[in-house]
Amino acid sequence: MSEYIHQAWTLLGVGMLTVFVILLIVVVIGNIIIMVVNKFFPEAEKSKTVTVNSIGNARMAAITAAVNMVTQGRGRITKIQKK
């Protein structure tokens, strides 16, 4: 019986080690792919200004004040769409 338990623990250890190594390889390859893509295909710089086309100045000021109050000054308005 002791031999079976020893074999079970050995199989458990080998299986867990195999899964850990495979997941580590996936993470490393994923990070390498991300670095290569970011290096050769950088994301285009997005426009940081909000265009005020159909929104009035008063509404834009109210929206900006609300975002600043809710996010405690850390928020940023990137896009405003009218539904």
C-alpha angles and dihedrals in degrees: 000000000000090000091057092050091049090050090048092053090047092052090046092052094046092047094049092046091050092051091047093050093047092049090047090052090050092052094047093047090046092052091048091051091049092050093048094048092047091048099049100028107034118186113257115254109261121224109261096195123089114226115223103209108146097002116094124230092252092053092046090051091049092050092047092049092049093050091048092049096047096043094036092238096309097097126096130201110225103162138010119194129185115221 
